[in-house]
Amino acid sequence: MGRSDEELVDACLAGDDSAFDVLVGRWERKIHGAIYRVLGSDEEARDLVQEAFLRAYRGLRSFKRQARFSSWLYQIAINLCRDRMRRRRGRTLVSLDELDEAARPLAPAGPSALELVEVRDMCRAVAAAIADLPEEQREVIVLKEYQDLTFVEIAAILDVPISTIKTRLYRGLGQLREKLARQGLRGPAPVPAPTA
Amino acid sequence: MDCSVVRDETMDVLYGEADVETIRRVEEHQAACGSCREEMEALRRLRHDFRAWKLPELHRLRFPRRRAARRLAAAAVMVLALGGGLGLSGTEVRFEDGHFAFRLGRAAGDSERLLAEQEACARCSPVPLPSTSRRCCGGSRR
């Protein structure tokens, strides 16, 4: 079994730079996925992934062991996304070319043309709807839905209570249902009626 | 039970983080509340739709390592210092006919030219000019 993240951090602090390469290889795809989906741009995501690992490398000595290394890394990535969003004045830009490229199946014997169009349309619609969410809801949905983190981990990364995370998630999901329904992709389920 | 009360627990069930007791409570509520039951189904469908958004391919990052960067920087400083030193001492490095040619100090032509200038100045001036001076009176003292 391989070394844990924390053991690799210790090795790196002791002068073994190759240990950090292992950490990069282990987490780069996950961190890229989070940044890409929060910002909506692959090009920016690639820049920021590099920046996130550089910051982590330079700040390894400040890494506190109360949190997991991955949570700390996500925290750095989310902060970089927020800085970038501030510079963009809150606008999230989704590249349709990048989305279509990602939606293309890798296997030659894939789905039919009609299914491909449906997948492409759904991909575009989901990406655009998530990009349109308020930043705090988008962060939670990306971390929960695409990074598969627990509520406890997300609360630690974003430094807010678990109940706040669940509220943001619930509201974000509600907005996404409505947005996709407006595009005719999903019929909205009825809003729960208040009970006495 | 109020729908808003089970909302947080619904999120736990939806994402598989609920314990057995929480699952039982939510299921009991949904059995009695059609709108919450339908909402749960809609959220499950929505989660399925999220899978359509795939990631672009990511090639392995080239992360600059600190020691490699330091070694490169040290090598660059050495090359600059050596190049600067050679340039200042009048040394010349050339590549001719497939070979490198090195010359330390000033070229023979430079020395001869300096001597000729000094001789010319000595001829037109009673007081020899300092050897470092390249200026000549140009015969104006005659």
Interface residues (C-beta under 8 A of the other chain):
Chain A: D17 F20 D21 V24 G25 E28 R29 H32 G33 Y36 R37 D42 R46 V49 Q50 F53 L54 Y57 E98 L99 E101 A102 A103 V119 M122 C123 V126 A127 I130 K144 E145 Y146 T150 F151 S163 K166 T167 L169 Y170 L173 L176 R177 L180 L185 R186 P188 A189 P190 V191 P192 A193 P194 T195
Chain B: M1 D2 C3 S4 R7 D8 T10 M11 D12 Y15 E17 C33 S35 C36 E38 E39 E41 A42 L43 R45 L46 R47 D49 F50 A52 W53 K54 L55 P56 E57 L58 R60 L61 F63 P64 R65 R66 R67 A68
